[in-house]
Amino acid sequence: MFGLPSVADRVSLTVVSMFMVVAVLLLSLHQFSPSSRIHNHCRALQRDGWWADKQSLLWQPNGCTLRKYSALDVQKCLAPSPAHTSTLISEHVLFIGDSSLRNKFYALANIINPDYMRTVSDTKAHSDLTVGWPAIGGAVARFIWDPYLSSNQTREVLEGRAPVAPRVLIVGTGAWYLHNSDESGGVHEWRKTVDRLVLDIAALRDNGSVEHIYVSPISTVVPSALSTERQRTLNPDTIGNMNAYMDALDLPMLMAWLRMTEGMAAETQDGLHYSKALNNRAVGVLLNRVCNREVLTKHMRPPFLTTCCFEYPAPNGFVVLMAALTVAGLPLLIVLGRQLPAGAVPSARTLWQMLLFCSVLLFMYVCDRTPLFAKLHKSFDARVFALLIGLALAGGVATWDEDKSGGFLGRQQTDEWKGWMQIVILVYHLLNASAVAAIYNPVRVLVAMYLFMTGYGHCVFFIKKADFGLKRLTSVLLRTNLLAVALAYMMNTSYMDYYFAPLSSAWVLVVWLTMRVAPALNQTNGVWCCQPLAPVAIRIAGSMGVRWVQREWEFRFGIDIFIVYIGMATALVVVRHSAQLQQHVRWAQMQRWAVLLSAACVAWYFWFEATRKDKFVYNAWHPYVSPLVVLAFVVLRNSTETLRCHTSSLYRATGLISLELFIAQFHLFLAADTKAVLVLTHPRLWFINLAVVSVVFVGMCRLLGDASGAIVAWMMAVPLGAATAAAAASGEPTAGGADNIAMLELGSNLVTDTDDTDSDSRQAQVLSRLDRLAAKPRLIMRVGQWLRHVAVHSLGLRWALGLLALLVLNNIYD
């Protein structure tokens, strides 16, 4: 009964096992490393990084992502609790140094109090400064002008004799020793100051009076922009040697500040002092270093947009359960299953697939909910976007081949359609292209295309098969939601975060209810009257005070409110009227006009969406213009026999796992729930990392697709071996097969399991009763017949049921 897994299964499990073993070992080494600064990227944040985008000044620390701090965030970090208001002044940040540090003080002061700069406009340049909370008073940050670190006030702080010690201390010196070398003693005296600073910082650390101490490097200068006098004294090579000397003494250097000024001549006017925007980014690094553990680790929930100096929460109970099943539970069942009675546990093949499913989930958890792998900020680059889309297009053209079973919106064509759309969506998310309206708007149409296929595919199935059984409906819903629900528990996220699963499920139920109640109308023209009533009913309900609680749900559902019905209407035309249309005497003329109008519609759409003010204005138009583009694409894609009978094998293969690709991208292709980029290699090797991550991502999604199908088949007791063979012989689709065109193909991902025929048959008998109950209710037959009669003559009842289902779903998803 318990056959051994196939060679392919063994290879897949071996790969996953290797990934898991390596991941767990590396994670353990990181978590138990002597310094937490390494595994939580604190050291990388403080010392290393680069400009991911010099235009917008997007700073990228080496291996982690930054948070943009607001005044409220700073207050959470630095302000004391009400019980300690007497020590308010001790919670401040103290800067001691020259004009470079003064500019960084100004940047922090502007976050705390945006009106601060107006109050210091008349302040002398070489003077001390203080900024406090606008509402509660007290000092938040202070600046002491002392470019030589030699004043009595500075010595009191560094020697621990100050009346109140600062919480954060940043000191810097060097430029004035060079610029005024005759008075200061030059580099020689500077070395003495730095050597004494080493001893002072060690003493402060020993007595614990200052929580955070940092040393600012000497900023990079741009000789061509310096004044003649500064060109003579501020030599770039000398500054480089001075910074190297401080770094060699193991001082707590903020070397990231130095990296920020390298190669940024455009951000300085005098060659020495850098722009306000750049200093804002520098202070952002400081706040992330000081406050992330205090503010984020204690209060932050997924998505974790910031991973620098951040301690991920401990694994929840579901993660522990998955780990236990992977390490012990499922392997034990596989080994002991031979001695258990038939049907007591799933077959060996199903257990292998369950083990595979749990292993991939754990790997995703390690990737996105631990500091083992680096995460990078997403940034848009038009050239990279064009390159990736061009490569995807070239791959599609290179794999273009003939499809002998091709037809209007056939299985191969819809798989291809889903495939290339999913590739575009992945590139769109990878490069954060949502900020570009000209790209965001067409991608919204791609989502509408998915929903169009949902309405079209299920409507075709129900018209042809008239199979409204709960077994198939449950199978489709389980297959759509299995991965999304598991990840919601695994990653401690919301089910609505994986929005396509609930969105597709809701529309599947709407289509099912539409076709299930009074199915006699499905064979008459009366069904046309039903199509526009659901959106109208929903709009009326909204005007009567019925509100969708979940804002994300309201947006996702409302922006494509019509497209599913357009898909259903298309299915009705194709199934019931395509033969008559093709026999019409003017069919050739209608074809030509349809192609011309479709091409014009596509051209008009791109002009229309590009001329909207922004994407928010476009969103208001999207429900009304997107159906035109979708129908135009359908016409153009099927305009000639060559186009209908040829598809891309690359896109078809991608389309078969489009559901897994869409959901798993949140934690495997990307990170931080799509808000960051996952790094499996080196953060600097962006294209190499993309290639490696893509291979792992696609492979894992393929494994998830097979495993999900096997689990659903076991849950639904589907006798897959016999069903698949019968479908192949008769040309009919398997459960959820060719007619199930939503972002999943249940039949293609189910694993044949013939070892549990007896137990599966018994479970199938129980489920068949549910089918009969759904197809022909036995209870209160007269009431049921009366309701059926009313439904036939009163179409509103059908949409009332649909609206009720949506309201229930809304409460569940909230």
N, C-alpha and C positions, 0 to 999 in steps of 0.2 A: 504493500500500500504506500509506504513512504519511500518513493524513489529518490535517488540522488539527483542533485541539481545538474543541469546541463553544463557544458564547458563554458558557454557564455555567462551563465549565472556564476560559475566559479570565478571567472576572470573579473566580473563586476564586483563580486563580494571581496575578492582579494584586493582590488584597487581601493575600495571603500575602507576595508580593514586597515590597509597601510596608511591611508589618509588619517584615520581615526587614531591609530597608534602614534604616528608622528606628531599629530596635533596635540594629543594629550601630553606626550612627553615634553614637547616644547612649551606648552602652556604651564606645566608644572615647574619647569626650569625658570620661566619668567616670574610666576607667582611667588616662588620661594627664593628668588634672587636676593642677595644681600641688600641691595638698594631698590626701594620702590620707585625711585626716580627713573629707573631704566624701563621697567615694564609698563609704567603708566605714561611714559613719554615726557615726563617733567624735564629731564635733562635735555632732550631733543628740542623741546619748546624754548628752553632758555638759551641754547647755544647754536641751533642750526635751523636753516630754512631758506626759502627762496621766494621770489615773486612769481606766483602762478599766473598773474595777469597784471602787467605793469600799467595798463590803462586805468583799471579800476583799483589798483593797489591792493590786490588780493594776496595777502601773505600766507604762505604755506609752510608751517613747521614740518620738520622731517618726521612724517609718520602719524600725524594727528590733526584734528580739526579744531579751530578756534571758535569762541563765542564772542559775539559783539555785546559788550556790557552797556547797560543803561544805568541811569541814576538810581533806579530802584534796586538793580542788581548790586551796585556798589554799596548801597546802604545795607543790604542784607549781609554783605561781606564784612564791612568795616564798622557799622554802627553797633554799639553795645545794646544789650537788652535793657528794658526799663529798670530792672533791678540794679543796674550798674551805671546809672546816669552820672554818678559822681566821678567816674573814671572815663568820662567821654573823651577828654583831651588825650588820653593815652592810646586811643584807637586810631591815631592819625598816621599818614604816610609822610615821611620826611625825605626831602631831596636836599643834598648838599653838594654844591659844585658851581659850574660856570653857566654860560648862557645856553649851552646845549641841554643841560638838565632843566634849566628854567623853562625852556620851550615844552619839555615833556610835562612839567608841572602845570603849565597852561592847558595842555591837552587834557590832563586829568581834571583840572578845575572846571573846564568847559563841560565835561560829562556830569559833574556833581551839580553845577549851577551854570546854566547856559548864559546867564546875565553877568557872570563874573568879570568877563573881559572889559565890560563897559565901566566897571568900578575901579579898574587899575590902569586906565588909560593915561592918567597923569602921574603914575608912580615912577620913581627914578629907576633906571635900568639896573643899577647895581645895589639892590636893596632886597630885604627879606619880604616874603609874601605868605599869606595864609588864606585858605578858603574853608568855609564851613557849610554845614547843611542849611539850605534855605529855610527849612521849617523849624528844626529843633536846635539849631545853633551848634556851637562847639567846633573845634578844629578837625577837619578831615584830612587835609594835606597842608604841609608847610614847605617852604623853600628857603634855604639859608644860602645867601650869596657868599661863597668862599672858594674861589677857583684853586687855592693852594692847599686847602684842608688844614689850615694852620690857626684859625681864629680860636679864641677861648671857648666860644659857644660850640664850635665843632669838636674841640678836644673834650669837652664835658660829655658830649654824646658818645664819642668813640671810646672814651675811657669808662663809660658807664656811670658817670657822676651827674648826669642831667636829672633835674627834679622829676621829670616824667619821661620814660623811655618810649620811643615810637614803636609801633607794631611792625612797620615796614620801613627799612632804611635803604636809600639808594645814594651812593656817593660816586663822584667822578672828578678826575683832575688830569691835567696834562697839557691841554692846548695853551693855557696861559703861561706855563713854564717855558714853552717854546717861543711864544709870541713876545714875551718880556724876559728873555733869557738874561739880559744884563742885570735886571733887578732881582730876579728870582733864583738865579744860579743855574738855570737851564736843566738839562737832562740829569746832571749829577745830583742836584737837590731833589729833583722829582723822584729819583730812585730811592733816596732816603725816605721820602714821604710814603712811597708805596711799601717799602720794607716795614716801616712802622705801622702802616695800615694792616698788613698781614697779621701782626701781633694783636692789634686792637680787635680785629674781627674774630680772631681765635678766642680772645678773652670774653667778648660779648656772647659768643656761642656757648662758652663754658658756663657762664652764669645765667644764660637763658633769658636775659632781659629784653632782647629783641628777637622777634619771631622770624622775620625774613630780612636778610642782609644781601644786597647785591652791589656790584661795582660796574659802573658804566664804562665801556671802552671809549677811546678817543675816536670821534667820528671821522670817516673818510672825507678827505677834502678833494675838491675839484680845482686843480691849479689854474686852469684857463679862466675860471670865474672869480678867482681871488684877487684882491687888490694888490698893488705892487708891493706894499709893505708886508702883507701876509704871505705873498709868494716867496719872499725872502726868508721868512721864519718858519712857516708851516710846510715842512718838507714831507711828502707822502711816504717816503721810505723810512724816515725817522719815526713817523707816527706808527707805521706798521711794526717797527722794531719795539716800540714802547708797548703796543698792545700785546705783542708776543711775549714780552717780559712779564707783564701782569698775568697773562694766561699760564705761563710756566710756573708761577708761584702758587698755582691752584686757588686763586681768588675766585669767589662766586661771580664770575663775569657774565654779564648779559650780552654774550657774543652775538645773539640774534639781532641786537640793535646795530652792531657793526655790519652784519650781512645786509641789513636793510638799506644801508647807505651806499653799498658797493654797486657801481654801475648805474647810479640814479642821478646823474648830472641834471636831468630835466627837472628834478624836484628841489633844486637849490638855485638861488639867485646870486648869492655872494660867495658861493663855493665852500662855505663852512656851516651855515645854518640851513636846515632842510624845512620843507613845506609843512604847513599845519596838518595836511592829510597824512603825511608820512609819520609825523610825531603821534598822531592819533592811533595809527597802527602799532607804533612802538609801545604806547601805553596799553593798548589792547593786549599785547603779549605779556606785559607786566601783570595786568589784572587777571589774565588767565592763569598765570603762574601762581599768584597769591590766593585767588578767590575760588578757583574751580572746585577744589576739594571741599571748601566750606559751603559754597552755594549749591553746586550741582550734585555732588555725591549725596547730599542729605535730602535734596528736594526734587531732583530731576527724575522724570519718567520717560520712557521711550516716546519718540525717537531720540537717541542720544546724539544731538547735533554737535556736541563738543566732546572730544576724546583726549585732549591734552590734560595732564595732571588730574585725571578723572578715574575714580575707582568704580568699576562696574559692580552692580548689585550681585549678590550671591544667587546661584541657580535656584529657581523655584521648584515646587514639588513635581511639576510635570516634566521638567528637565531631568530630575533625579529618576523619575519613573522611566523615561526613555532610555537613560543610561543603564538602569537596572535590566530592562528588557534586552538591550543590545548586548550587554556584557554577560548576563547570566540567564535571564528568563527564556528568551527565544532559543538560544543555543541548547539549553537544557531540554526544551520541548522537542527540538529536532532529534536529539540523541535518544531521548526516552520514548519518542513517539512510536517506535516500532513495537514496544511492549504494551502499548495502550490499546484498548478496543477500537475498532473501526468507528470513525466519526467522533471520537472523544475529543480530539484536537484537530485543527486544520491539517491539511496534507503537508508533506515536507516542502513541496514547491511553494505553497502559500506562506509557510513559515519563513522560508528563505526570503521571499519578497517582503514580508513584514520586517525581518531583520534589516534588509536593505533600506527600507523606508525610514526606520528609526535611526540607522547609521547616518544617512544623509541629513536628517534633521539635526542630529548632534553636530555634524560637521558644519552646518549652517550656523548653529548656535556659537560654536567656537570662533567662526569667522567674524560674526557681527556682534556678539555680546561678551567678548573677552578682548583684552589688549594684545593677544597673540599676533594678529595681523594688523598692519598699518591701515589707516584710513586717510584719504585726501579730500580736500575741497573740490567740488565740481566747478568748472568754469567753462564758459562758452568760447569756442574758437571757430569762426566761420570756415576757415581753411580745413581744419580737422574734420568738421562736420561734413563738408563737401567730399573730402577724401574717403571717409568711412561709407558714406552713402554711395559714392562712386564704386568702391570696392564691392559693396553688396550688390550693386547693379551689374557689375562685371561678372560676379559669381552667378547671378541669375541667368545672364545671357549665355555663359559658358556651359551651364547645365540645362539649357533649353532642349527639350526632346519631345517626341511625339507621344500623344496619349490616345491610344486607339479607342478607349472607352469615353473619350471626351464628349461633352455635350453642354447644353446651357446650364451654368452653375452646377456642374457635376462635382463629384467627390474630389477628384484631382484638382480641379480648378479652385474650389473653395479652400482646400488645404494650401494651395499655392498662395491664394489671396491672404489667408491668415498668416502665412509664413513671412512674406515680404513686409506686411504691416507690422508684425512683431519685431522684425529687425529694425525698422525705422523707429519704433517706439523705444527700443533699447538704446539706440544711438541718441535719441532725443533726451532720454533720462540721463545717460552717461555724461553728456555735455551741458546739462542744465539749460537746454534750449527753450524751456518754457518762458524764459525772460524775453525771448524774441517773438513778437506777435506774428510775424510772417511765417514762422515755423509752428508756433503753438496752434494757430487756427487750423491749418491742414491736419495736424495730428488729432484735433478734436473730431475731424471728419473720419479719421481712421477708427476711432472708438465707435462712432456712429455706424461704420461699416460692419464692425463686429456684431452690433446689436441688430443690424439689418439681417445678417445671416442667421441670428438667433430666431427672429420672427419668421424668416423664409423657411429655414430648415425644419423647424418644428411644425409649422403649418402644413408643409408638404407631407410630412409624416402622418399627421392626424387626418388629412383629407384622404390620403391613399390607404392607410391602414385602419383608420377608425379605432385605434388601440389607445384607449384612455385609462388603461389599468394603472393601479398605483405602483405596481412593480417597476415598470419602465420609468415612471415619473420619479420614484424614489431613487432608482439607479442613477438617473441623470443628475439629480440634486446632490446625491452623495459624491458622485465623481467630480462635480463642480466645486464642492465645498470641503472635501476631505483635507486637502493640503492647507487651505486658508484657515480652517478651524484649528488644525494641529499647530500651525505657526502662531496663531493668536494666543494659544496657551503657552507655547514654547517660548516665545519672545516677549510675552506680557504686553502685547499690543491689542489694538481694537480690531474686531472682525471687519469693521468698515474700512480699515486701512488698506485691505486687499479688495478694493471696491468692486472689481469686476465680478468676483464670486457672488456677493449678495445682489449686485445689479443684474447679472445674468439669471440668477435664481428667481428673482422677483418677476422678470419678464417671461421666464419659462412658465411660471405659475399663471401669469396673466394669459398667455397663449393657451395653456391647458384649460383654464376655466372658460375662456372664450369659445373654444372648440368643444368642450366637454358638455356644457349645459345646452340642452336642445340641439343635439348633434344633427338632427334632421336638416337644420338650416345650412349645414356645411355643404350640402349637395344642391342647394338652391341659390338663387341670386339674392335671397334675403340676407345672407351673411354680409353682403356689402354694406348694409345699413348699420352694422354693428361697429365697423372699424373706427369711425371718428368719435364714438360716444365715450370711450374711456378717458381720453385726455380732457374732454369737455367736462365730464363728471368730476375729475380731479381738480380742474380749475374752479368749478363751482364749489366744491368742498373747501378749497382754500379760501374763497371769498366768504364762506359761512363760518370761518374761524377754525377750521381743521388745519392744524399746523404740523409739519414734519419736524420732530424735535431735533433730529440729527441734521446739522447744517450741511455736512458733507454729503449725506444721503439726499437731501433736497436738491443740492446742486447736480449731483451725478444723475439722478433720476429725471430731473426737470429739463436738463439741457438737451436730452435726446428723447423727449416725450413722444414724438411722432414716428420715429424711424422704425420701430418694431412693427407698427401697423402698416407702414409702407412695405416692409418685408413680407408681411402676411398678405397684403393686397397683391404683391408681385407673385407670390406663390399661387394665389387663386387664379390669376391670369395665366400663369404657365401651365398649371395642372388642367384647368377647365377650358381654356380658350386658345391655347397655343396652336393646336391642330387646325382650328377654323381660321386663325389669323394667317397661317402659312399657306392655306389654300385660297386665300383671298386673291382676286385678280390683280390688285395693286400692292401686293405684299413686297415686291422688289422696290417699288417706289417708296413705300413706307419705311423700308429698311434704310434707304439712302437718306431720307429726310431725318430719320432718327439718329443716324450717325452724325450728320451735319449739325443738328441741333445739340447733340451731346457734346461734340467738340467745342461748339460755341459756348455751351453752358460751363464747361470746365475752364475755358479761357476767361469767361466772365467772372467765375468764382474767384480765381486768383487775383483778378483786378479788384474785385469787391473786397476781399479780405485784406488785401494790402493797403487799401485806402481807408480802412476804419482807423479811428483815432488810436485805439489801443485794444488789447484783447478783451477787456471788460465790456467795451461797446460791442465788439464782435459777438460775445457770448449771448447777448440779447437777441441777435439775429440768427444764431446758429441753428436753433430748432427748425427754422423755416427754410434756410438755404441748404443745409446739409443733405436733406433728401434728394434735392436736385442733383447734387454732385455724385451721390452714391448711385442713383439710377443712371446718370450719364456714364459713370465708369462701367456699370454692368453692360450697358449697350455697347460701348467701345470695346470692352474685353471680349465680347461675343459677336463682333461685327462681321467677321469673316470665318470661314471654316478652318483656315490655318490657325487663327488665334484660338478658336474653340478647342482644337485638337492638339495643341502644344502647351506644355507647362514646364516650369523649372523644377527639376528634382531637388535642388537645394532648398528652394522655397517650400516645396511640398514636405520635405523632411522637417523643416522648421515648423511648419504649420501643425504637424502631428503632435508636437509638444508645446504648442503655443500657450496653453493654460499654465503648464509648469514654468515656462519661461517668464510669463507675466508675473506670477506670484513669487517665484523663487528669486527674481531679480532684487527684491527688497533686501535680501540678506546675503546673497551669494555673488551676483554680478556687481551689485553696488553694496553699500553698507549704510548703517544708521537709517534703515527704512527708506532707502533711495536718496537720502540727503547727502551722502558722501560716496566716494569711490573706494572699493575694496582693493587692497594691495597684497598680492601673494608673492611678489618678487621684491625689487628695490623701488622705493618711492620715486626715484629719479628716472627710472626706466619706464616711462609711461606707456609707450607702444608695446614694448616687450611684455609688460605686465598685462596690458589689455589682451594680448594674444593668449597668455597663459590662463588668465581668468576666464576668457571666453571658452577655451577648450574644457576646463574643469566645469564651468557653468553648464554648458550644453550637455556634457556627459552626465552630470548629476541630474539634470532635468529629464534626460532620457530614462535614467534609472528610476526617478520619481514617477514618471508616467507609467512605466510598466508595473511598478510596485503598487501605485494607487489603483490601477485597473484590477490587479489581482486581489487587493483587499476588498474593493467594492464587489467584485464577483463572489468572493467568499461570503461577504455579508448578505448578499442578495441570493445566494445559493443558485447561481447561474450555471447550468451544465454546459460549460463553454465548448468542450470538445465536440459534442453533438450539434450544438447550435451553430458553431462556426462552419462545420462541414455542410450542414443543411443549407446555410445561407450561401455558401460558395457554389453549391450545386444548383440552387434555384435562382441565383443572382439577386436575392433579397438581402438587405442589410441586416447585420446582427444588431443586438440591443444597443441602441445609441450609435449605430453605424453611420452609413452614408447620409441618413436623413437628420442626423444630429449635428448641426453645423455650427453650434455655438463653440466657444473657444476650447472644445474638447472633442475627442473621438473615443468614446467609451469602448467600442468594439475593437479598435486597433490597439488598445493598451491592456486588454484583459489577457491573462496568462491561462493557457489551457490547463485544466486541472481535472483529470479523470480518475484520480485515486479515491475520491470521496463520493462516488456515484450514488451509493445507497443513502448516505446521510444527506447529500445534496437533494436527492429526490424527495426525501421526507420533508425537508425544509421547503422545497419548491411547492409541495402540495399545500402547505400552510399558506404560502404567499399567493398561490393561485386562487385561494378563497378570497383573499383581499382583492385580486383582480376582478373576480366575479361580483364581489360586493360593490366595487366601483363602477363596473359596467352595467350591472342590473340589480339595483337595490331590492332587497326582499322585505324589509320592514316597512310598515305603513304604506303598502303598495298604492292604495288609492290616493293618499296624500301626495305620494311621489308622482303619480300620473297627473294629478291635478296641477302640481307645480310645473311639470313638463308642458302641459297644455298652456298654462299662463306664460311660460317662457317663450313658447313658439309665437304667441300673439302679443307678447309684451317684451320687447328686446331689452328694456331697461333692467330687468331682473339680472340678466347675465352680467351687466356692467356693475350692478350693485354688489354682486358677489366678488367681482374682480377688485372693486374699490375696497371692500371689507378686507380682502386678503392683503392688499397693500398697506392698509392701516395697521393690521396685525403685524406684518413684517416690519413696519417702521418701528413699532414698539420693541420688537425683538432686537432689531439692529442698533437701537439707540444705546 
